[in-house]
Amino acid sequence: MMEFLKKAFSDMKESAKAQHEADKANFAAAKAESKAQWEEAKAMGRPETMKKIQQEKRDAQIREANERIEAARKRIDDAKNK
């Protein structure tokens, strides 16, 4: 009976250590994510960052519009050749 209890308590101790390591890793991940969100929010307050993001959005819109124009031209050409 004594060996059973020793083994049971030893297993519980190992399990607690493993869970502690998992908790530490999860805490570190949450802390890093929080810092990343803070830095992103801070960057959004800078005018140059906002200008860059807005320019990227406009560039994407222009690319999409150009693709639509090319698709429409192809459809027009296909319709004329029928």
N, C-alpha and C positions, 0 to 999 in steps of 0.2 A: 504494500500500500504506500509505503514511504517513497519508493522509487517512482510510482505513478504520479504522486504529487510533485516530486522534484521535476519530472519530465513535463508535467502540465504547466508548472510555474515557469520553467525554462522556455517552453513554447510561447507562453503569454509574453514573456520578456522580449523574445525575438520578434514577435508580432508587433509589440508596442514600438520597438526600435524601427522596424520597417515602416510602420504607419507614421512615425515621427519624421522619417526621411521623406516620405511622400508628402506630408503636410508642409515641410520646409520647402520642397520643390514647388508645390502649388502656390505657396505664399510668395516665393521669389518670382514666379511667373506673373501673378496678379500685380505685384509691385512694379515689375518691368512694363506691363501693359498700361498701368496707370501713369507711369512716367512718360511713356510714348504718347498717350492721349494728351497729357499736359503740354508736351513739347509741340505737338501738332496744333493744339489750340493757341499756344503762344505764337507759333509761326503764322497762323492765320491773321493775327493782329498786325503783322508787318505789311506795309503797302506793297513792297516789292514781291512778296509771296502772293498776295492777292492778284496783282497784275499778271504774274506768271500763270497762275491757275486760270484766270479769265482768258488769257491768250491761248492756253492749251485747249480750253473749251471751244473758243472761236475757231482755232485751227481744225479741230475735230469736226465742227459743223461745216466748215468749208470743204474738207475732204469728203464728207458724206454728201454734200450738195453736188460736188463734182462727179462723184460716182453715180448719183441719180441722173445727172445730165448725160453722162456717157451711156447709161442704160436706156434713157429715152431716145437718144440719137440712134442707138443700135436698133431699137424698135421701129423708129421712123424709117431707117434704111431698109430694114427687113420688110416693112409694109410696102415701100415703094418698089421693091424688087419682086413682089408677088405678082 
